[in-house]
Amino acid sequence: MKTNMGIIDRVVRIVVALVFVGLYFANVVTGTLAIVLLVLAGVFTLTSLVGFCPLYWPLGISTWGKKK
């Protein structure tokens, strides 16, 4: 796995994940939507920590500054 996410991309994903979790705990979203948002929050957090987005790879997208 090569890094394909830049720092801004990673920070934005963490912020979005925190918003999703906040919406859940504030009971703004419930039911199926809440579950979907929590799963997305987990995926966003994991990909941010690893620095690799599996969806970017087949699409040839990279927000990382260097080409590897």
C-alpha positions in Angstrom: 0.0 0.0 0.0 1.4 3.3 -1.0 0.2 6.5 0.5 -2.3 8.3 -1.7 -3.8 10.8 0.7 -2.4 14.2 1.5 -2.5 15.8 4.9 -5.5 18.1 4.0 -7.5 15.1 2.8 -6.7 13.2 6.0 -7.7 16.1 8.3 -10.9 16.7 6.4 -11.9 13.0 6.7 -11.2 13.1 10.5 -13.3 16.3 10.9 -16.2 14.7 8.9 -16.0 11.6 11.0 -16.2 13.6 14.1 -19.2 15.5 12.8 -20.9 12.2 12.0 -20.2 10.8 15.5 -21.4 14.1 17.0 -24.7 13.9 15.1 -25.2 10.4 16.3 -24.6 11.2 20.0 -26.7 14.3 19.8 -29.6 12.2 18.5 -29.9 14.3 15.3 -29.7 11.2 13.2 -31.2 7.8 14.1 -32.0 4.4 12.6 -30.4 3.2 9.4 -28.9 6.6 8.6 -27.1 6.7 11.9 -25.6 3.3 11.3 -24.5 4.2 7.8 -22.9 7.5 9.1 -21.1 5.6 11.9 -19.7 3.1 9.5 -18.6 5.9 7.2 -17.0 7.6 10.2 -15.1 4.4 11.0 -13.9 4.1 7.4 -12.9 7.7 7.2 -10.9 7.4 10.4 -9.2 4.2 9.4 -8.2 5.5 6.0 -7.0 8.7 7.5 -4.8 6.9 10.0 -3.4 4.6 7.3 -3.0 7.3 4.6 -4.4 5.0 1.9 -7.8 5.2 0.3 -8.7 2.0 -1.5 -11.2 3.9 -3.7 -8.6 6.3 -4.9 -6.3 3.4 -6.2 -8.4 2.1 -9.1 -9.4 5.6 -10.1 -5.8 6.8 -10.2 -6.5 9.6 -7.7 -3.8 10.8 -5.3 -3.9 13.8 -3.1 -0.4 13.0 -1.9 2.1 15.6 -3.0 4.6 13.2 -4.5 4.1 10.7 -7.2 5.2 7.2 -6.1 
